[in-house]
Amino acid sequence: MNYEREVRVPGGRVDFVVGTVAIEVKIKGSSESLSRQLQRYVEAGRFTAIIVATTRPAHHVVADPDRTPPITVVTLGGLGL
């Protein structure tokens, strides 16, 4: 599977991009900050889906599977991140 790392978009960098899917990895930061960051990714118009992989259950408030592109949040636990 091909992927890109640290992909520049207006207002930031996406950690990983696989095809048209953005993957953002978060181990700290507020939900508000993450929400603003994801909004910039949405506005870039490049992605068909955004996945947030996080160690913080509080980040689930940014999940929005009904928007375009959908935002999915996955909590990673016990991985020593």
Phi, psi and omega in degrees: 000127179275143177211162176241148177248148175051055182278123180285133171226163179306122177088007179169195178224134176272135182301311180219147172228127176241108185063246179248019180253125176269137176235118179250129180254125182231130174242352176205179179104158182278159176296325180296316179297317178297319179300316178296319179298314180294326178299322177295322178294319177299313182294339178296334177070016185262341193248144176264348176199152176232129178244131174250121174256120188220159173262359185250109178304332180298337180290350180296343180294342180274351180298136179207082183291346183267354181272172176240117355285153178294146177245121180245136179243131179239125177271127178259120181236148175069021182256005179070029181281000000 
